[in-house]
Amino acid sequence: MPDPTPDATPLTSPVPRSVVVVGAGLAGAQTVAALRTHGFDGRITLLGAEGVPPYDRPPLSKELLTRPEPVWLSADLGVDVEALADDVRLDEPALGLAAGPDGVVVTTGRGEVAADAVVLAVGSVPIVPPGFAASSLLHTAADADRLRSALRGRDGLRLVIVGAGWIGAEVAGVAAGAGADVTVLEAAGAPLSRQLGPDVGALLAGWYADAGVRLSTGAAVAAVEDSGVVLAGGEHVPADLVLTAVGARPASGWLAGTLPLDPRGALLVDGDGRVPGHPRVWAVGDVASRAHPVFGTVPGGHWSAALHDPDPTVRAMLDVGSGVEPAGAGHAPYVFSQQLGHDLALLGLPAPDSPVVLRGTPGDGPWAALYLDPAETPEADRAPDGVATVRAVLLVDSPRDVGGVRRLMSRGEPLRLDLARATDPAVRLKSAVADPA
Ligand SMILES: Cc1cc2nc3c(=O)[nH]c(=O)nc-3n(C[C@H](O)[C@H](O)[C@H](O)COP(=O)(O)OP(=O)(O)OC[C@H]3O[C@@H](n4cnc5c(N)ncnc54)[C@H](O)[C@@H]3O)c2cc1C
């Protein structure tokens, strides 16, 4: 058993000869693939919790009714973990971890797995508030099966969705399109308020009625019952099925007391994915909040982070370069969504109090919101002119611009735009990049 005391740990991470990857989702599969890509020929053990091979989650909501089979990563990305890892246990979740300077031991319900290093890729779990046990969730392929059966089983099913976030909005549109009677209850004053801010969120509210969905904002749900939901004010909203989609948190409960977790339960890792003070422990994907040279601490929850971060993490672990991008340089956070007949891409990380300027006119074709750096944009100076640092760009209904904006946001330095040009939809954003001061 390794010594679990972090005080005695060396500062460097020795190159391992055996690795246990915990979590058989996107980040876990990509970690296994990256280990082999970078020449690791030691032993790889992969532990999973769902009993099925790795698959992609975004289609679970977007293609709920049109894609009944999971999108397996072996087909989609060509990552076949059975062929790449030595020991694949898809139904053997980790229950405990002991991490010391010489190695790690992961405890499962069937015994212990010892290795030189561990990569934690356990993702997230949906938040279920107290009193919500009677509701459905959409996080796994098994959840999607259940929701699909319910929607197909009854014409005009009364579906109440709690939460107008990414997943709530996506399912609402798909279900209403298939004939369900859909109501979305959102506690905040606007959809996607937490993710996009209340002002931009309010610009999306009309999409619900257009898609045949009832949206109630400022509607806090107190409890979910078999017959519907009870609002905080006592009103009962009847439903045949209630889906709770109020967010997710890192699946790190089993690590409490072993590794430092932030208040959300995330593992704070450096730009390479290393857990500071624990040279044998790395974390990638939704469970990690990763240091980024431009955006600061980036919380997990981005599909693209789970896709891309394992490669630089593995390079740092194996102490190899690739010549593509230095380990730790980091790509910009990126979230995409298709909801209620619209296409969204959020590139970068808005600050909670980022001032926003619009490019184009909502309701009149493609438009974008530019989230400025609040530190350098005082309240008195929020006119859309001058040069400002743009922390994030939300692209609405312009999927062809995503690649270009991603490149702009991922240059490894803050994006400074001439706002008069950047807010003119006739000018390409690339041409609005300000000359260095
Ligand atoms: C319905 C849905 C739609 C989404 N759509 C989008 C989208 O459009 N755009 C976007 O950017 N992101 C989207 N996401 C989020 C995106 O899917 C995640 O960011 C991504 O899956 C994270 O990958 P991961 O490998 O870190 O975690 P996961 O995909 O959650 O995989 C982690 C795996 O680890 C397993 N596990 C957990 N605990 C243990 C344990 N103790 N031992 C062993 N295994 C364990 C879990 O069962 C799971 O299989 C969506 C998520 C959902 C649920």
The ligand as an SDF file (V2000), in Angstrom:
LIG
                    3D

 53 58  0  0  0  0  0  0  0  0999 V2000
  -27.2390   14.6120  -22.6010 C   0  0  0  0  0  0  0  0  0  0  0  0
  -25.9260   15.3420  -22.6650 C   0  0  0  0  0  0  0  0  0  0  0  0
  -25.6690   16.1970  -23.7260 C   0  0  0  0  0  0  0  0  0  0  0  0
  -24.4710   16.8890  -23.7810 C   0  0  0  0  0  0  0  0  0  0  0  0
  -24.2380   17.7320  -24.8340 N   0  0  0  0  0  0  0  0  0  0  0  0
  -23.0940   18.4400  -24.8690 C   0  0  0  0  0  0  0  0  0  0  0  0
  -22.8420   19.3540  -25.9320 C   0  0  0  0  0  0  0  0  0  0  0  0
  -23.6600   19.5150  -26.8270 O   0  0  0  0  0  0  0  0  0  0  0  0
  -21.6790   20.0390  -25.9490 N   0  0  0  0  0  0  0  0  0  0  0  0
  -20.7470   19.8830  -24.9590 C   0  0  0  0  0  0  0  0  0  0  0  0
  -19.6970   20.5520  -24.9910 O   0  0  0  0  0  0  0  0  0  0  0  0
  -20.9360   19.0190  -23.9480 N   0  0  0  0  0  0  0  0  0  0  0  0
  -22.0940   18.3000  -23.8840 C   0  0  0  0  0  0  0  0  0  0  0  0
  -22.3040   17.4320  -22.8490 N   0  0  0  0  0  0  0  0  0  0  0  0
  -21.2470   17.2640  -21.8500 C   0  0  0  0  0  0  0  0  0  0  0  0
  -20.2190   16.2800  -22.3740 C   0  0  0  0  0  0  0  0  0  0  0  0
  -20.8590   15.1140  -22.7680 O   0  0  0  0  0  0  0  0  0  0  0  0
  -19.2010   16.0140  -21.2800 C   0  0  0  0  0  0  0  0  0  0  0  0
  -18.4590   17.2100  -21.0900 O   0  0  0  0  0  0  0  0  0  0  0  0
  -18.2660   14.8570  -21.6110 C   0  0  0  0  0  0  0  0  0  0  0  0
  -18.9860   13.6710  -21.7740 O   0  0  0  0  0  0  0  0  0  0  0  0
  -17.2440   14.6760  -20.5070 C   0  0  0  0  0  0  0  0  0  0  0  0
  -16.5290   13.5140  -20.7090 O   0  0  0  0  0  0  0  0  0  0  0  0
  -15.8620   12.7470  -19.4850 P   0  0  0  0  0  0  0  0  0  0  0  0
  -15.2110   11.5610  -20.0870 O   0  0  0  0  0  0  0  0  0  0  0  0
  -15.1090   13.6890  -18.6500 O   0  0  0  0  0  0  0  0  0  0  0  0
  -17.0970   12.2910  -18.5730 O   0  0  0  0  0  0  0  0  0  0  0  0
  -18.2600   11.2600  -18.8780 P   0  0  0  0  0  0  0  0  0  0  0  0
  -18.6650   11.3100  -20.2890 O   0  0  0  0  0  0  0  0  0  0  0  0
  -19.3000   11.5410  -17.8390 O   0  0  0  0  0  0  0  0  0  0  0  0
  -17.5870    9.8280  -18.5890 O   0  0  0  0  0  0  0  0  0  0  0  0
  -17.1720    9.4750  -17.2960 C   0  0  0  0  0  0  0  0  0  0  0  0
  -17.4000    7.9890  -17.1080 C   0  0  0  0  0  0  0  0  0  0  0  0
  -16.8290    7.6190  -15.8730 O   0  0  0  0  0  0  0  0  0  0  0  0
  -17.7000    6.7130  -15.2100 C   0  0  0  0  0  0  0  0  0  0  0  0
  -17.4650    6.7610  -13.7680 N   0  0  0  0  0  0  0  0  0  0  0  0
  -17.9580    7.6390  -12.8660 C   0  0  0  0  0  0  0  0  0  0  0  0
  -17.5030    7.3400  -11.6300 N   0  0  0  0  0  0  0  0  0  0  0  0
  -16.7060    6.2570  -11.7560 C   0  0  0  0  0  0  0  0  0  0  0  0
  -15.9470    5.4790  -10.8420 C   0  0  0  0  0  0  0  0  0  0  0  0
  -15.8890    5.7770   -9.5440 N   0  0  0  0  0  0  0  0  0  0  0  0
  -15.2440    4.4210  -11.3310 N   0  0  0  0  0  0  0  0  0  0  0  0
  -15.2640    4.1260  -12.6560 C   0  0  0  0  0  0  0  0  0  0  0  0
  -15.9740    4.8310  -13.5630 N   0  0  0  0  0  0  0  0  0  0  0  0
  -16.6740    5.8900  -13.1120 C   0  0  0  0  0  0  0  0  0  0  0  0
  -19.0740    7.2240  -15.5890 C   0  0  0  0  0  0  0  0  0  0  0  0
  -20.0610    6.2190  -15.4310 O   0  0  0  0  0  0  0  0  0  0  0  0
  -18.8670    7.6020  -17.0510 C   0  0  0  0  0  0  0  0  0  0  0  0
  -19.0980    6.5220  -17.9010 O   0  0  0  0  0  0  0  0  0  0  0  0
  -23.5050   16.7090  -22.7650 C   0  0  0  0  0  0  0  0  0  0  0  0
  -23.7650   15.8510  -21.6900 C   0  0  0  0  0  0  0  0  0  0  0  0
  -24.9630   15.1710  -21.6350 C   0  0  0  0  0  0  0  0  0  0  0  0
  -25.2460   14.2610  -20.4670 C   0  0  0  0  0  0  0  0  0  0  0  0
  1  2  1  0
  2  3  1  0
  2 52  2  0
  3  4  2  0
  4  5  1  0
  4 50  1  0
  5  6  2  0
  6  7  1  0
  6 13  1  0
  7  8  2  0
  7  9  1  0
  9 10  1  0
 10 11  2  0
 10 12  1  0
 12 13  2  0
 13 14  1  0
 14 15  1  0
 14 50  1  0
 15 16  1  0
 16 17  1  0
 16 18  1  0
 18 19  1  0
 18 20  1  0
 20 21  1  0
 20 22  1  0
 22 23  1  0
 23 24  1  0
 24 25  2  0
 24 26  1  0
 24 27  1  0
 27 28  1  0
 28 29  2  0
 28 30  1  0
 28 31  1  0
 31 32  1  0
 32 33  1  0
 33 34  1  0
 33 48  1  0
 34 35  1  0
 35 36  1  0
 35 46  1  0
 36 37  1  0
 36 45  1  0
 37 38  2  0
 38 39  1  0
 39 40  1  0
 39 45  2  0
 40 41  1  0
 40 42  2  0
 42 43  1  0
 43 44  2  0
 44 45  1  0
 46 47  1  0
 46 48  1  0
 48 49  1  0
 50 51  2  0
 51 52  1  0
 52 53  1  0
M  END
$$$$
